[in-house]
């Protein structure tokens, strides 16, 4: 598949389906347990945010999840991991079918995460930044006992400001570097990325978490690119000033989160590598998937507890991974 336009910068299509699922149902879709299906790919960093937040908040029963296969084509994500190649609840082979049910002739990005209304088979939203915030705020009655406050009111403006710069200079900048169609576009994205990583390192040298003394939405949004950095972004996307393992503060911070229940137990390194190296044929035409790096390094001691902080605040860690949702054996290191 082609993602690079020669001579041009990479421009993400942000024309999302922005309908919201809310407690009061003002967009026509009220929060209701077991009515919707969260469609994700464990390969995708944007979808992985939703997987983590859903697990931290304990929404597994209220908001069931479908996991798409890691490799897709121009027709969209498929359900090739399921028996018969169909999602067992939605009954469809490709996520594209749910988008077309919502809007015949749909011509925008068919992206994950997406929330599908099961009775109608229509996509409700693929607005990934809002999906996780609504999990925190609108789905509150269905949170597990002891669920953490990931988007507390007193810190919301601060979280938003951090999220804005992390999105621009980390989350999206790695794609702007990897899919750059000119040397100038690549150099700009590369410079912004590493300047922001240096800024984050200085910030996290003094604080265990990005905002306040507990895990928040900001940490979730930074974790997903960090966990992909050495397996994908460093080589495949040419973000190669340093590996994550060569940035001591960020590497320790990322390991701290990885070893926190709800983070590392959702990561699938096999899916991550197969997606990027097999789908992006314009920058990896051979389709060779690298064997490394060794994921066992994620279990090395991180030493971040000396900075204090309480991962879940007044709450508690999530329990065991829900039945049927465990990452396949060998796809991620387990403590």
JOFENSUL-V399169 format. One record per residue. PHI is phi in whole degrees, -180 to 180 (* if undefined). D_CENTER is the distance of its C-alpha to the mean C-alpha in Angstrom with 1 decimal. Layout:
# JOFENSUL-V399169
PHI,D_CENTER
PHI,D_CENTER
This chain:
# JOFENSUL-V399169
*,21.3
-101,22.0
-121,19.6
-104,22.1
-109,25.0
-57,27.7
83,28.9
-122,26.0
-81,22.9
-76,19.6
-124,19.1
-68,15.8
-78,16.9
-108,15.9
-85,18.4
-82,16.2
-84,17.8
-100,17.9
-58,19.9
-113,18.9
-98,19.4
-129,21.5
-61,24.0
-93,26.9
64,25.8
-65,26.9
-95,24.9
95,26.5
-130,23.7
-77,24.3
-57,22.1
-157,23.6
-66,22.7
66,22.2
-90,22.7
-112,19.2
-129,16.7
-87,13.0
-99,12.2
-135,9.0
-128,8.7
-71,7.8
-77,8.2
-87,5.7
-66,3.1
-69,3.4
-70,4.1
-63,2.8
-58,3.5
-66,6.3
-62,7.2
-66,7.8
-62,9.5
-57,11.4
-71,12.7
-60,13.7
-86,15.5
75,17.1
-95,16.5
-58,16.7
-77,20.1
-72,19.9
-129,16.8
-60,16.9
-125,14.1
-115,14.6
-109,12.9
-78,13.7
-65,15.2
-74,13.4
-112,16.1
-130,17.0
-126,19.8
-61,21.0
-88,21.4
105,17.7
-66,15.5
-118,18.0
-105,18.5
-68,20.3
-83,19.2
-93,21.3
-56,25.2
76,26.8
70,23.6
-128,23.1
-64,20.9
-69,23.4
-98,22.9
-80,22.5
72,24.8
-113,23.2
-88,22.5
-134,20.0
-61,17.6
-51,19.9
-62,22.6
-73,20.8
-69,20.3
-70,24.0
-67,25.1
-76,23.9
-146,25.2
-55,27.6
83,27.4
-50,23.8
-127,23.3
-105,19.9
-66,16.6
-96,15.7
-114,11.9
-117,9.2
-74,8.4
-137,12.1
-107,14.4
-111,17.8
-79,21.1
-64,22.7
-58,26.4
-96,26.2
74,23.6
-101,22.2
-64,18.8
-91,18.7
-157,15.7
-128,12.7
-79,12.5
-58,8.8
-66,10.0
-80,12.8
-57,11.4
-73,10.1
-64,13.3
-69,15.3
-59,14.2
-73,15.7
-99,18.7
-89,19.8
-95,19.1
-52,20.9
-61,23.8
-107,21.7
-67,20.0
-69,21.3
-60,24.2
86,23.0
-63,19.5
-74,18.5
-93,18.6
-87,15.3
-141,16.7
-66,20.4
-56,22.8
-66,24.6
-110,21.7
-61,19.9
-64,21.5
-67,20.7
-60,17.0
-60,16.9
-68,18.8
-68,16.6
-60,13.4
-61,15.6
-74,16.6
-68,13.3
-60,11.9
-66,15.1
-104,15.9
-127,12.9
-49,9.6
-94,12.0
-63,14.9
-63,13.8
-72,13.9
-64,17.1
-73,18.6
-67,17.7
-105,18.9
-64,21.7
-101,25.0
-147,27.2
-62,27.9
-66,27.9
-64,24.5
-64,23.1
-62,25.1
-65,23.9
-66,20.2
-60,21.0
-64,23.1
-65,20.7
-59,17.9
-76,20.2
-64,22.1
-71,19.0
-65,18.1
-65,21.8
-62,21.6
-67,18.8
-61,20.8
-63,23.9
-66,22.2
-82,20.7
-66,24.1
-106,25.6
-138,22.9
-69,20.8
-124,18.0
-70,17.1
-135,18.9
75,21.7
-110,22.2
-133,19.4
-67,15.7
-131,14.3
-52,11.4
-63,12.0
-68,11.4
-60,8.0
-70,7.1
-83,9.2
-60,8.3
-64,5.2
-74,7.8
-64,10.6
-70,10.0
-96,10.1
-64,13.0
-74,16.0
-66,15.2
-130,14.3
-68,14.5
-61,17.8
-97,19.8
-62,18.3
-100,17.4
62,20.4
-94,18.8
-117,21.6
-62,23.4
-150,22.2
-80,19.9
-58,17.7
-66,20.3
-102,22.9
-114,21.5
-55,22.8
-70,21.4
-66,17.7
-67,18.1
-66,19.6
-60,17.1
-65,14.2
-66,16.5
-57,17.3
-66,13.9
-56,13.4
-84,16.8
-89,16.1
-52,15.9
105,12.6
-107,10.6
-60,12.2
-76,13.4
-107,10.1
-87,9.7
-124,11.5
-66,12.9
-64,15.2
-64,12.8
-58,10.9
-69,14.4
-64,16.0
-62,13.6
-64,14.1
-81,17.7
-99,18.9
-81,17.5
-85,18.3
-69,22.0
-73,23.2
-110,22.0
-142,22.4
-64,25.3
-75,26.4
70,23.4
-78,23.8
-100,20.8
-65,21.4
-77,22.5
-103,21.1
-77,20.1
-69,21.1
-70,18.2
-61,20.9
-64,20.9
-69,17.9
-97,20.4
-66,22.9
-55,24.1
-106,22.3
69,25.1
-81,23.1
-62,24.8
-65,27.8
-81,26.1
84,26.2
83,23.7
-129,22.8
-47,19.3
-109,19.6
59,22.5
-85,25.1
-93,22.8
-134,22.2
-66,19.7
-66,18.3
-78,20.6
-59,20.3
-59,17.5
-60,18.8
-55,21.1
83,19.7
-112,16.1
-68,16.5
-65,15.0
-55,18.1
-55,20.5
89,20.3
-90,16.7
-155,15.8
-76,18.4
-117,19.6
-67,21.8
